[in-house]
């Protein structure tokens, strides 16, 4: 079907595409062209708003968030479509894509428009298919920009080993809970000591949720109180000193996906109130902006603090605590599931040796005894670090663990020079020999040039002093 618009023969497409949730603002002073664009796009997009001049476009942009703007470069009045698009971006629409249309062969206008990497230019007359192709290109550009942002962010934060590894009953129960609640939109609070794998659980919840959006992690304790609001909600140009350009927030990047708020107990009280409002109303407002933007992001929070105690101390809002604690997942520390340590150590050895480009060593019985006897205050993260350091140093895991966790009574001489005690040197030497011998006391004693009884006697002395002999476990 063809329609004559302002002397142009424009062919309408009969193709019917699936409706998307995107919103489009059309700014065109010619009524016929404006109607044609609206009719072409109405069956494909959730909302189409039309304006005939700059004032109408400003009013619409102030109250509605648009994904795309289709604007005529030449408008009645002093403001051009180029200038108005930039104004709307800076003031209301941080991530607005623009398609400029023009009926004039003005190469300078087109060059100015194309300097904007988020804009395309379409010359009149054009077919409906041409318009749809340009819109699809804008959608792909926006999707690629979002994915690149998240890839850059995750490359800085992603742990080397992402799987949840283990066979303990407590871990199996956690997995059952993850599979049960992953498809639900409910907020989840993950509690556990530092290094217990809270982010791994959050990632698993997202991956099993079926949500098409991205997984966006943010460490609330790693961002200063002055910057975290802009990091979460974005900001407009000039919103504060140093805001030279508008920027999207992490809520925007997590739209349709999952926002993981790690260490939420570190979040400032003033921001807690704003987060509560977002969770309740599913809308947020960028810093310096007046327009609220709808968002569909599932929020998963994590903390190593006792939030109930923080509420009583007045450091965490009670209403936010109850709002995020819809589902409570408590991760046990590694010392309470020591049966998982051999599985995790083997997994870390395989992953890290591949990353470091070194051969993958086998865990000896002595290695496993040493690893299982230690309480791991740093949990899974500390275990991973021990494995990595042992690979880097080329020593057995048990050797490094002994070396790293031997208590020593050292002294300083009168001139301030550090002097290791004979006892600590002797213990370190014997423990290193045991590690090299794979825990075999006879072999270690032979290497040391002493009797097995001497080694056993020293180990017993240290055990009586509270220095546990790992080979007794």
NUMIVEX-756896 format. One record per residue (C-alpha): x, y, z; residue number from 1. Coordinates in nm, 2 decimals. Each point is the difference from the previous one (the first is absolute). Layout:
NUMIVEX-756896
+--------+--------+--------+------+
!     xx !     yy !     zz ! resi !
+--------+--------+--------+------+
!      X !      Y !      Z !  NUM !
...
+--------+--------+--------+------+
This chain:
NUMIVEX-756896
+--------+--------+--------+------+
!     xx !     yy !     zz ! resi !
+--------+--------+--------+------+
!   0.00 !   0.00 !   0.00 !    1 !
!   0.13 !   0.35 !  -0.08 !    2 !
!  -0.09 !   0.34 !   0.14 !    3 !
!   0.08 !   0.34 !  -0.14 !    4 !
!   0.15 !   0.22 !   0.27 !    5 !
!   0.11 !   0.36 !  -0.08 !    6 !
!   0.07 !  -0.10 !  -0.36 !    7 !
!   0.20 !  -0.31 !   0.10 !    8 !
!  -0.11 !  -0.35 !  -0.09 !    9 !
!   0.06 !  -0.20 !   0.31 !   10 !
!  -0.07 !  -0.38 !   0.01 !   11 !
!  -0.15 !  -0.14 !   0.32 !   12 !
!   0.11 !  -0.35 !   0.11 !   13 !
!  -0.26 !  -0.27 !   0.04 !   14 !
!   0.24 !  -0.20 !   0.22 !   15 !
!  -0.13 !  -0.05 !   0.36 !   16 !
!   0.28 !  -0.03 !   0.25 !   17 !
!  -0.03 !  -0.10 !   0.37 !   18 !
!  -0.08 !   0.29 !   0.23 !   19 !
!   0.30 !   0.11 !   0.22 !   20 !
!  -0.01 !   0.19 !   0.33 !   21 !
!   0.18 !   0.30 !  -0.14 !   22 !
!  -0.14 !   0.35 !  -0.02 !   23 !
!   0.06 !   0.25 !  -0.29 !   24 !
!  -0.03 !   0.38 !  -0.02 !   25 !
!  -0.08 !   0.13 !  -0.36 !   26 !
!   0.08 !   0.37 !  -0.06 !   27 !
!  -0.12 !   0.10 !  -0.34 !   28 !
!  -0.17 !   0.33 !  -0.11 !   29 !
!  -0.16 !  -0.15 !  -0.31 !   30 !
!  -0.34 !  -0.16 !   0.10 !   31 !
!   0.01 !  -0.26 !  -0.29 !   32 !
!   0.35 !  -0.12 !   0.08 !   33 !
!  -0.08 !  -0.01 !   0.37 !   34 !
!  -0.31 !  -0.21 !  -0.06 !   35 !
!   0.19 !  -0.24 !  -0.23 !   36 !
!   0.28 !  -0.06 !   0.25 !   37 !
!  -0.25 !  -0.06 !   0.29 !   38 !
!  -0.20 !  -0.25 !  -0.21 !   39 !
!   0.31 !  -0.18 !  -0.11 !   40 !
!   0.13 !  -0.05 !   0.36 !   41 !
!  -0.33 !  -0.03 !   0.20 !   42 !
!  -0.02 !  -0.38 !  -0.04 !   43 !
!   0.36 !  -0.05 !   0.09 !   44 !
!   0.07 !   0.21 !   0.31 !   45 !
!  -0.17 !   0.04 !   0.33 !   46 !
!  -0.05 !   0.37 !  -0.02 !   47 !
!   0.03 !   0.27 !  -0.27 !   48 !
!  -0.03 !   0.37 !   0.09 !   49 !
!   0.00 !   0.27 !  -0.26 !   50 !
!   0.09 !   0.37 !   0.02 !   51 !
!  -0.01 !   0.27 !  -0.27 !   52 !
!   0.24 !   0.24 !   0.16 !   53 !
!   0.28 !   0.03 !   0.26 !   54 !
!  -0.23 !   0.11 !   0.29 !   55 !
!  -0.22 !  -0.31 !  -0.04 !   56 !
!   0.30 !  -0.22 !  -0.02 !   57 !
!   0.15 !   0.15 !   0.32 !   58 !
!  -0.33 !  -0.05 !   0.19 !   59 !
!  -0.03 !  -0.37 !  -0.11 !   60 !
!   0.37 !  -0.07 !   0.09 !   61 !
!  -0.05 !   0.15 !   0.34 !   62 !
!  -0.27 !  -0.24 !   0.10 !   63 !
!   0.08 !  -0.32 !  -0.21 !   64 !
!   0.32 !  -0.19 !  -0.04 !   65 !
!   0.07 !  -0.08 !  -0.37 !   66 !
!   0.24 !  -0.25 !  -0.14 !   67 !
!   0.02 !   0.16 !  -0.34 !   68 !
!  -0.07 !   0.34 !  -0.16 !   69 !
!  -0.08 !   0.05 !  -0.37 !   70 !
!   0.05 !   0.37 !  -0.07 !   71 !
!  -0.01 !   0.23 !  -0.31 !   72 !
!   0.33 !   0.20 !  -0.01 !   73 !
!  -0.18 !   0.31 !  -0.13 !   74 !
!  -0.28 !   0.12 !   0.24 !   75 !
!  -0.20 !   0.32 !   0.01 !   76 !
!   0.15 !   0.25 !   0.24 !   77 !
!   0.35 !   0.07 !   0.12 !   78 !
!   0.08 !  -0.35 !   0.13 !   79 !
!   0.11 !  -0.28 !  -0.24 !   80 !
!  -0.07 !  -0.37 !   0.05 !   81 !
!   0.37 !  -0.05 !   0.07 !   82 !
!   0.01 !   0.26 !   0.28 !   83 !
!  -0.33 !  -0.13 !   0.15 !   84 !
!   0.12 !  -0.36 !   0.00 !   85 !
!   0.31 !   0.10 !   0.19 !   86 !
!  -0.20 !   0.21 !   0.24 !   87 !
!  -0.24 !  -0.29 !   0.08 !   88 !
!   0.29 !  -0.24 !   0.05 !   89 !
!   0.18 !   0.23 !   0.25 !   90 !
!  -0.31 !   0.10 !   0.19 !   91 !
!  -0.23 !  -0.31 !  -0.01 !   92 !
!   0.11 !  -0.30 !  -0.20 !   93 !
!   0.35 !  -0.12 !   0.07 !   94 !
!   0.01 !  -0.29 !  -0.24 !   95 !
!  -0.23 !   0.13 !  -0.28 !   96 !
!   0.08 !  -0.13 !  -0.35 !   97 !
!  -0.09 !   0.24 !  -0.28 !   98 !
!  -0.09 !  -0.04 !  -0.37 !   99 !
!   0.00 !   0.33 !  -0.19 !  100 !
!  -0.20 !   0.04 !  -0.31 !  101 !
!   0.04 !   0.27 !  -0.26 !  102 !
!  -0.15 !   0.11 !  -0.33 !  103 !
!   0.29 !   0.24 !  -0.07 !  104 !
!   0.33 !  -0.10 !  -0.17 !  105 !
!   0.20 !   0.19 !   0.25 !  106 !
!   0.32 !  -0.20 !   0.05 !  107 !
!   0.11 !   0.22 !   0.30 !  108 !
!  -0.31 !  -0.09 !   0.19 !  109 !
!   0.05 !  -0.37 !  -0.07 !  110 !
!   0.37 !   0.02 !   0.10 !  111 !
!  -0.10 !   0.17 !   0.33 !  112 !
!  -0.26 !  -0.27 !   0.07 !  113 !
!   0.24 !  -0.29 !  -0.08 !  114 !
!   0.26 !   0.13 !   0.24 !  115 !
!  -0.23 !  -0.14 !   0.27 !  116 !
!   0.08 !  -0.37 !   0.03 !  117 !
!  -0.36 !  -0.07 !   0.12 !  118 !
!  -0.17 !   0.16 !  -0.30 !  119 !
!  -0.09 !  -0.09 !  -0.36 !  120 !
!  -0.12 !   0.22 !  -0.29 !  121 !
!  -0.28 !  -0.10 !  -0.23 !  122 !
!  -0.08 !   0.21 !  -0.31 !  123 !
!  -0.35 !   0.06 !  -0.13 !  124 !
!  -0.16 !  -0.17 !  -0.19 !  125 !
!   0.05 !  -0.34 !   0.16 !  126 !
!  -0.19 !  -0.33 !   0.02 !  127 !
!  -0.13 !  -0.14 !   0.32 !  128 !
!   0.25 !  -0.29 !  -0.03 !  129 !
!   0.28 !   0.26 !   0.00 !  130 !
!  -0.13 !   0.15 !   0.32 !  131 !
!  -0.03 !  -0.34 !   0.17 !  132 !
!   0.36 !  -0.09 !  -0.11 !  133 !
!   0.14 !   0.32 !   0.16 !  134 !
!  -0.20 !  -0.06 !   0.31 !  135 !
!   0.13 !  -0.36 !   0.03 !  136 !
!   0.35 !   0.14 !  -0.04 !  137 !
!  -0.06 !   0.24 !   0.29 !  138 !
!  -0.13 !  -0.29 !   0.21 !  139 !
!   0.30 !  -0.21 !  -0.07 !  140 !
!   0.23 !   0.29 !   0.08 !  141 !
!  -0.16 !   0.05 !   0.33 !  142 !
!   0.01 !  -0.37 !   0.09 !  143 !
!   0.37 !  -0.02 !  -0.10 !  144 !
!   0.08 !   0.31 !   0.21 !  145 !
!  -0.17 !  -0.15 !   0.30 !  146 !
!   0.17 !  -0.34 !  -0.04 !  147 !
!   0.34 !   0.16 !  -0.04 !  148 !
!  -0.05 !   0.20 !   0.32 !  149 !
!  -0.09 !  -0.31 !   0.19 !  150 !
!   0.29 !  -0.20 !  -0.15 !  151 !
!   0.24 !   0.27 !   0.11 !  152 !
!  -0.15 !   0.02 !   0.34 !  153 !
!  -0.01 !  -0.38 !   0.05 !  154 !
!   0.36 !  -0.05 !  -0.12 !  155 !
!   0.11 !   0.20 !   0.30 !  156 !
!  -0.22 !  -0.18 !   0.25 !  157 !
!  -0.06 !  -0.35 !  -0.13 !  158 !
!   0.17 !  -0.27 !   0.22 !  159 !
!   0.22 !  -0.25 !  -0.19 !  160 !
!  -0.19 !  -0.30 !   0.13 !  161 !
!  -0.38 !   0.06 !  -0.03 !  162 !
!  -0.15 !  -0.33 !   0.08 !  163 !
!  -0.14 !  -0.11 !   0.34 !  164 !
!   0.19 !  -0.31 !   0.08 !  165 !
!  -0.06 !  -0.26 !   0.27 !  166 !
!  -0.20 !  -0.30 !   0.10 !  167 !
!  -0.10 !   0.09 !   0.36 !  168 !
!  -0.36 !  -0.03 !   0.12 !  169 !
!  -0.01 !   0.38 !   0.07 !  170 !
!   0.11 !   0.08 !  -0.35 !  171 !
!  -0.25 !  -0.23 !  -0.15 !  172 !
!  -0.27 !   0.17 !   0.20 !  173 !
!   0.11 !   0.34 !  -0.13 !  174 !
!  -0.01 !  -0.13 !  -0.36 !  175 !
!  -0.35 !  -0.12 !   0.05 !  176 !
!  -0.11 !   0.34 !   0.13 !  177 !
!   0.18 !   0.17 !  -0.29 !  178 !
!  -0.19 !  -0.20 !  -0.26 !  179 !
!  -0.33 !   0.05 !   0.18 !  180 !
!   0.02 !   0.38 !   0.03 !  181 !
!   0.21 !   0.09 !  -0.31 !  182 !
!  -0.30 !   0.05 !  -0.23 !  183 !
!  -0.19 !   0.22 !   0.25 !  184 !
!   0.03 !   0.38 !   0.00 !  185 !
!   0.03 !   0.02 !   0.38 !  186 !
!   0.29 !   0.18 !   0.16 !  187 !
!   0.26 !  -0.23 !   0.16 !  188 !
!   0.24 !   0.07 !   0.29 !  189 !
!   0.32 !  -0.21 !   0.00 !  190 !
!   0.18 !  -0.01 !   0.33 !  191 !
!   0.34 !  -0.14 !   0.08 !  192 !
!   0.35 !   0.07 !   0.11 !  193 !
!   0.25 !   0.16 !  -0.24 !  194 !
!   0.11 !  -0.24 !  -0.27 !  195 !
!  -0.29 !  -0.25 !   0.04 !  196 !
!  -0.11 !   0.04 !  -0.36 !  197 !
!  -0.29 !   0.25 !   0.02 !  198 !
!   0.06 !   0.14 !  -0.35 !  199 !
!   0.01 !  -0.36 !  -0.15 !  200 !
!  -0.34 !  -0.06 !   0.15 !  201 !
!  -0.13 !   0.33 !  -0.14 !  202 !
!   0.13 !  -0.09 !  -0.35 !  203 !
!  -0.16 !  -0.34 !   0.02 !  204 !
!  -0.33 !   0.15 !   0.10 !  205 !
!   0.02 !   0.23 !  -0.31 !  206 !
!   0.11 !  -0.27 !  -0.24 !  207 !
!  -0.28 !  -0.23 !   0.11 !  208 !
!  -0.26 !   0.28 !   0.01 !  209 !
!  -0.08 !   0.01 !  -0.38 !  210 !
!   0.03 !   0.38 !   0.01 !  211 !
!   0.12 !   0.14 !  -0.33 !  212 !
!   0.17 !   0.30 !   0.14 !  213 !
!   0.35 !   0.02 !   0.13 !  214 !
!   0.16 !  -0.09 !   0.34 !  215 !
!   0.14 !   0.32 !   0.15 !  216 !
!   0.21 !  -0.03 !   0.32 !  217 !
!   0.10 !   0.30 !   0.22 !  218 !
!   0.19 !   0.00 !   0.32 !  219 !
!  -0.16 !   0.26 !   0.22 !  220 !
!   0.30 !   0.01 !   0.23 !  221 !
!   0.25 !   0.07 !  -0.28 !  222 !
!  -0.17 !   0.33 !  -0.11 !  223 !
!   0.01 !   0.32 !   0.20 !  224 !
!  -0.32 !   0.13 !   0.15 !  225 !
!   0.02 !   0.31 !  -0.23 !  226 !
!   0.01 !  -0.21 !  -0.32 !  227 !
!  -0.22 !  -0.30 !   0.07 !  228 !
!  -0.33 !   0.17 !  -0.08 !  229 !
!   0.12 !   0.11 !  -0.34 !  230 !
!   0.15 !  -0.35 !  -0.06 !  231 !
!  -0.34 !  -0.16 !   0.07 !  232 !
!  -0.24 !   0.25 !  -0.15 !  233 !
!   0.22 !   0.18 !  -0.25 !  234 !
!   0.02 !   0.38 !  -0.04 !  235 !
!  -0.07 !   0.28 !  -0.24 !  236 !
!   0.26 !   0.24 !  -0.14 !  237 !
!   0.08 !   0.27 !   0.26 !  238 !
!  -0.17 !  -0.19 !   0.28 !  239 !
!   0.31 !   0.06 !   0.22 !  240 !
!   0.36 !   0.12 !  -0.03 !  241 !
!   0.18 !  -0.22 !  -0.25 !  242 !
!  -0.32 !  -0.13 !  -0.17 !  243 !
!   0.12 !   0.12 !  -0.35 !  244 !
!  -0.23 !  -0.24 !  -0.17 !  245 !
!  -0.31 !  -0.20 !   0.08 !  246 !
!   0.04 !  -0.36 !   0.10 !  247 !
!  -0.22 !  -0.31 !   0.04 !  248 !
!  -0.02 !  -0.17 !   0.34 !  249 !
!   0.03 !  -0.36 !   0.08 !  250 !
!  -0.38 !  -0.03 !   0.05 !  251 !
!  -0.03 !   0.10 !  -0.37 !  252 !
!   0.25 !  -0.27 !  -0.11 !  253 !
!  -0.18 !  -0.26 !   0.22 !  254 !
!  -0.34 !   0.07 !  -0.15 !  255 !
!  -0.16 !  -0.33 !  -0.08 !  256 !
!   0.27 !  -0.18 !   0.19 !  257 !
!   0.15 !  -0.02 !   0.35 !  258 !
!   0.18 !   0.26 !   0.21 !  259 !
!   0.22 !  -0.15 !   0.27 !  260 !
!   0.07 !   0.23 !   0.29 !  261 !
!   0.30 !  -0.15 !   0.18 !  262 !
!   0.07 !   0.12 !   0.36 !  263 !
!  -0.33 !   0.19 !   0.02 !  264 !
!   0.07 !   0.06 !   0.37 !  265 !
!   0.26 !   0.26 !  -0.11 !  266 !
!  -0.26 !   0.21 !  -0.18 !  267 !
!  -0.05 !   0.35 !   0.14 !  268 !
!  -0.33 !   0.05 !   0.19 !  269 !
!  -0.12 !   0.28 !  -0.24 !  270 !
!   0.04 !  -0.22 !  -0.30 !  271 !
!  -0.17 !  -0.29 !   0.18 !  272 !
!  -0.32 !   0.21 !  -0.01 !  273 !
!   0.03 !   0.05 !  -0.37 !  274 !
!   0.07 !  -0.36 !  -0.07 !  275 !
!  -0.32 !  -0.10 !   0.20 !  276 !
!  -0.20 !   0.23 !  -0.21 !  277 !
!   0.13 !  -0.16 !  -0.32 !  278 !
!  -0.08 !  -0.35 !   0.13 !  279 !
!  -0.35 !   0.11 !   0.09 !  280 !
!  -0.09 !   0.20 !  -0.31 !  281 !
!   0.23 !  -0.15 !  -0.26 !  282 !
!   0.11 !   0.35 !  -0.11 !  283 !
!   0.31 !   0.21 !   0.06 !  284 !
!   0.12 !   0.35 !  -0.07 !  285 !
!   0.35 !   0.08 !  -0.13 !  286 !
!   0.20 !   0.25 !   0.21 !  287 !
!  -0.08 !   0.35 !  -0.12 !  288 !
!  -0.31 !  -0.12 !  -0.18 !  289 !
!  -0.37 !   0.06 !   0.06 !  290 !
!  -0.14 !  -0.29 !  -0.21 !  291 !
!  -0.06 !  -0.34 !   0.15 !  292 !
!   0.11 !  -0.29 !  -0.21 !  293 !
!  -0.18 !  -0.34 !   0.02 !  294 !
!   0.23 !  -0.30 !   0.06 !  295 !
!  -0.05 !  -0.38 !   0.01 !  296 !
!   0.31 !  -0.13 !   0.18 !  297 !
!   0.00 !  -0.28 !   0.26 !  298 !
!   0.21 !   0.11 !   0.30 !  299 !
!   0.22 !  -0.25 !   0.18 !  300 !
!   0.18 !   0.13 !   0.31 !  301 !
!   0.29 !  -0.15 !   0.20 !  302 !
!   0.17 !   0.08 !   0.33 !  303 !
!   0.25 !  -0.14 !   0.24 !  304 !
!  -0.15 !   0.21 !   0.28 !  305 !
!  -0.28 !  -0.08 !   0.24 !  306 !
!  -0.26 !   0.24 !  -0.15 !  307 !
!  -0.25 !  -0.06 !   0.29 !  308 !
!   0.27 !   0.13 !   0.24 !  309 !
!   0.07 !   0.29 !  -0.24 !  310 !
!  -0.37 !   0.09 !   0.01 !  311 !
!   0.00 !   0.01 !   0.38 !  312 !
!   0.32 !   0.21 !  -0.01 !  313 !
!  -0.17 !   0.25 !  -0.24 !  314 !
!   0.24 !  -0.07 !  -0.28 !  315 !
!  -0.25 !  -0.17 !  -0.23 !  316 !
!  -0.36 !   0.08 !  -0.08 !  317 !
!  -0.25 !  -0.24 !   0.14 !  318 !
!  -0.24 !   0.04 !  -0.29 !  319 !
!   0.27 !  -0.07 !  -0.25 !  320 !
!   0.12 !  -0.31 !   0.20 !  321 !
!  -0.34 !  -0.15 !  -0.02 !  322 !
!  -0.04 !   0.09 !  -0.36 !  323 !
!   0.32 !  -0.17 !  -0.12 !  324 !
!  -0.03 !  -0.30 !   0.23 !  325 !
!  -0.29 !  -0.16 !  -0.19 !  326 !
!   0.22 !  -0.32 !  -0.05 !  327 !
!   0.29 !  -0.05 !   0.24 !  328 !
!   0.29 !  -0.22 !  -0.12 !  329 !
!   0.27 !  -0.07 !   0.27 !  330 !
!   0.33 !  -0.13 !  -0.14 !  331 !
!   0.20 !  -0.22 !   0.25 !  332 !
!   0.37 !   0.08 !   0.05 !  333 !
!   0.25 !  -0.24 !  -0.14 !  334 !
!   0.10 !  -0.13 !   0.34 !  335 !
!  -0.36 !  -0.14 !   0.03 !  336 !
!   0.03 !  -0.20 !  -0.32 !  337 !
!   0.35 !  -0.13 !  -0.01 !  338 !
!  -0.10 !  -0.29 !  -0.20 !  339 !
!  -0.03 !   0.24 !  -0.30 !  340 !
!   0.36 !   0.12 !   0.03 !  341 !
!   0.16 !  -0.28 !  -0.21 !  342 !
!  -0.26 !   0.06 !  -0.28 !  343 !
!   0.06 !   0.37 !   0.01 !  344 !
!   0.38 !  -0.02 !   0.02 !  345 !
!   0.00 !  -0.24 !  -0.30 !  346 !
!  -0.23 !   0.24 !  -0.19 !  347 !
!   0.22 !   0.30 !   0.07 !  348 !
!   0.31 !  -0.19 !  -0.10 !  349 !
!  -0.15 !  -0.08 !  -0.34 !  350 !
!  -0.13 !   0.35 !  -0.07 !  351 !
!   0.30 !   0.20 !   0.13 !  352 !
!   0.27 !  -0.22 !  -0.16 !  353 !
!  -0.18 !   0.05 !  -0.33 !  354 !
!  -0.01 !   0.38 !   0.05 !  355 !
!   0.36 !   0.02 !   0.12 !  356 !
!   0.13 !  -0.24 !  -0.27 !  357 !
!   0.17 !  -0.24 !   0.24 !  358 !
!  -0.04 !  -0.38 !   0.04 !  359 !
!  -0.29 !  -0.12 !   0.22 !  360 !
!   0.15 !  -0.18 !   0.31 !  361 !
!  -0.16 !  -0.28 !   0.18 !  362 !
!  -0.12 !   0.05 !   0.36 !  363 !
!   0.18 !  -0.24 !   0.24 !  364 !
!  -0.15 !  -0.15 !   0.31 !  365 !
!   0.22 !   0.25 !   0.20 !  366 !
!  -0.14 !   0.29 !  -0.20 !  367 !
!  -0.36 !  -0.11 !   0.07 !  368 !
!   0.08 !  -0.05 !   0.37 !  369 !
!   0.15 !   0.35 !   0.03 !  370 !
!  -0.28 !   0.16 !  -0.19 !  371 !
!  -0.27 !  -0.18 !   0.20 !  372 !
!   0.16 !   0.08 !   0.34 !  373 !
!   0.00 !   0.38 !  -0.05 !  374 !
!  -0.30 !   0.21 !   0.10 !  375 !
!   0.01 !   0.23 !  -0.30 !  376 !
!  -0.11 !   0.34 !   0.15 !  377 !
!   0.00 !   0.14 !  -0.36 !  378 !
!  -0.21 !  -0.30 !  -0.12 !  379 !
!  -0.01 !  -0.09 !  -0.37 !  380 !
!   0.19 !   0.32 !  -0.11 !  381 !
!   0.29 !  -0.08 !   0.23 !  382 !
!   0.01 !  -0.36 !  -0.12 !  383 !
!   0.02 !   0.12 !  -0.36 !  384 !
!   0.28 !   0.24 !   0.09 !  385 !
!   0.20 !  -0.28 !   0.17 !  386 !
!  -0.04 !  -0.22 !  -0.31 !  387 !
!   0.10 !   0.29 !  -0.23 !  388 !
!   0.31 !   0.08 !   0.21 !  389 !
!   0.11 !  -0.36 !   0.01 !  390 !
!  -0.02 !  -0.02 !  -0.38 !  391 !
!   0.19 !   0.33 !  -0.04 !  392 !
!   0.28 !  -0.11 !   0.25 !  393 !
!   0.01 !  -0.35 !  -0.14 !  394 !
!  -0.04 !  -0.16 !   0.34 !  395 !
!  -0.24 !  -0.26 !   0.13 !  396 !
!  -0.32 !   0.15 !   0.15 !  397 !
!   0.08 !  -0.14 !   0.34 !  398 !
!   0.35 !   0.15 !  -0.01 !  399 !
!  -0.14 !   0.34 !  -0.06 !  400 !
!  -0.28 !  -0.04 !   0.26 !  401 !
!   0.25 !  -0.10 !   0.26 !  402 !
!   0.23 !   0.28 !  -0.09 !  403 !
!  -0.28 !   0.26 !   0.01 !  404 !
!  -0.17 !  -0.10 !   0.32 !  405 !
!   0.29 !  -0.11 !   0.23 !  406 !
!  -0.03 !   0.21 !   0.32 !  407 !
!   0.34 !   0.13 !   0.10 !  408 !
!   0.14 !   0.17 !   0.31 !  409 !
!   0.24 !   0.25 !  -0.14 !  410 !
!   0.20 !   0.27 !   0.17 !  411 !
!   0.21 !   0.31 !  -0.07 !  412 !
!   0.35 !   0.06 !   0.12 !  413 !
!   0.11 !   0.32 !   0.17 !  414 !
!   0.07 !   0.17 !  -0.34 !  415 !
!  -0.35 !  -0.07 !  -0.14 !  416 !
!   0.11 !  -0.28 !  -0.22 !  417 !
!  -0.26 !  -0.28 !  -0.05 !  418 !
!   0.12 !  -0.33 !   0.15 !  419 !
!  -0.20 !  -0.32 !  -0.06 !  420 !
!  -0.01 !  -0.22 !   0.31 !  421 !
!   0.18 !  -0.34 !  -0.02 !  422 !
!  -0.33 !  -0.17 !   0.08 !  423 !
!  -0.19 !   0.17 !  -0.30 !  424 !
!   0.28 !  -0.08 !  -0.24 !  425 !
!   0.01 !  -0.36 !   0.12 !  426 !
!  -0.37 !  -0.04 !  -0.04 !  427 !
!   0.00 !   0.16 !  -0.34 !  428 !
!   0.28 !  -0.23 !  -0.11 !  429 !
!  -0.17 !  -0.32 !   0.12 !  430 !
!  -0.34 !   0.09 !  -0.14 !  431 !
!   0.16 !   0.08 !  -0.34 !  432 !
!   0.17 !  -0.34 !   0.01 !  433 !
!  -0.33 !  -0.17 !   0.08 !  434 !
!  -0.17 !   0.18 !  -0.28 !  435 !
!   0.27 !  -0.10 !  -0.25 !  436 !
!  -0.03 !  -0.36 !   0.13 !  437 !
!  -0.38 !   0.00 !  -0.05 !  438 !
!  -0.06 !  -0.03 !   0.37 !  439 !
!   0.22 !  -0.31 !   0.05 !  440 !
!   0.18 !   0.05 !   0.33 !  441 !
!   0.26 !  -0.27 !  -0.07 !  442 !
!   0.10 !   0.15 !  -0.34 !  443 !
!   0.01 !   0.35 !   0.15 !  444 !
!   0.21 !  -0.11 !   0.30 !  445 !
!   0.25 !  -0.16 !  -0.24 !  446 !
!   0.02 !   0.32 !  -0.20 !  447 !
!   0.06 !   0.20 !   0.31 !  448 !
!   0.27 !  -0.24 !   0.14 !  449 !
!  -0.20 !  -0.07 !   0.32 !  450 !
!  -0.20 !  -0.29 !   0.13 !  451 !
!  -0.37 !  -0.04 !  -0.06 !  452 !
!  -0.05 !   0.02 !   0.38 !  453 !
!   0.16 !   0.35 !   0.00 !  454 !
!  -0.25 !   0.12 !  -0.26 !  455 !
!  -0.29 !  -0.15 !   0.19 !  456 !
!   0.12 !   0.15 !   0.33 !  457 !
!   0.03 !   0.35 !  -0.15 !  458 !
!  -0.35 !  -0.03 !  -0.16 !  459 !
!  -0.14 !  -0.11 !   0.34 !  460 !
!   0.17 !   0.30 !   0.17 !  461 !
!  -0.16 !   0.24 !  -0.25 !  462 !
!  -0.33 !  -0.17 !   0.04 !  463 !
!   0.01 !   0.04 !   0.37 !  464 !
!   0.07 !   0.37 !  -0.05 !  465 !
!  -0.31 !   0.03 !  -0.22 !  466 !
!   0.18 !  -0.03 !  -0.33 !  467 !
!  -0.19 !  -0.29 !  -0.16 !  468 !
!   0.18 !  -0.28 !  -0.18 !  469 !
!  -0.19 !  -0.02 !  -0.33 !  470 !
!   0.09 !  -0.36 !  -0.05 !  471 !
!  -0.19 !  -0.10 !   0.31 !  472 !
!  -0.33 !   0.10 !  -0.15 !  473 !
+--------+--------+--------+------+
